[in-house]
Amino acid sequence: MFFRTQSTTASATRATYSRGTVHCGRCGAPNDLYRVEAVADEFSVRCGSCGHRGFYRKSELGVSQLPERRRRPR
């Protein structure tokens, strides 16, 4: 009989996700975007702190890679 063992390297590596950030032009608070690949060349985001809606270009978007937060995989 052969038993399958799970590889420890597959469970040790965690998946990552991308998050884009633009800063508000009025108060400077960071506004996060979670679907970076779906952003148009020019887009608008409303600030969560002051409520100002700013227009931004895709080149102004800062993208950061973060580890996955879910404990159980989908």
Rosetta blueprint (number, residue, H / E / L):
1 M L
2 F L
3 F L
4 R L
5 T L
6 Q L
7 S L
8 T H
9 T H
10 A H
11 S H
12 A H
13 T L
14 R L
15 A L
16 T E
17 Y E
18 S E
19 R E
20 G E
21 T E
22 V E
23 H E
24 C L
25 G L
26 R L
27 C L
28 G L
29 A L
30 P E
31 N E
32 D E
33 L E
34 Y L
35 R L
36 V H
37 E H
38 A H
39 V L
40 A L
41 D L
42 E E
43 F E
44 S E
45 V E
46 R E
47 C L
48 G L
49 S L
50 C L
51 G L
52 H L
53 R E
54 G E
55 F E
56 Y E
57 R E
58 K H
59 S H
60 E H
61 L L
62 G E
63 V E
64 S E
65 Q E
66 L E
67 P E
68 E L
69 R L
70 R L
71 R L
72 R L
73 P L
74 R L
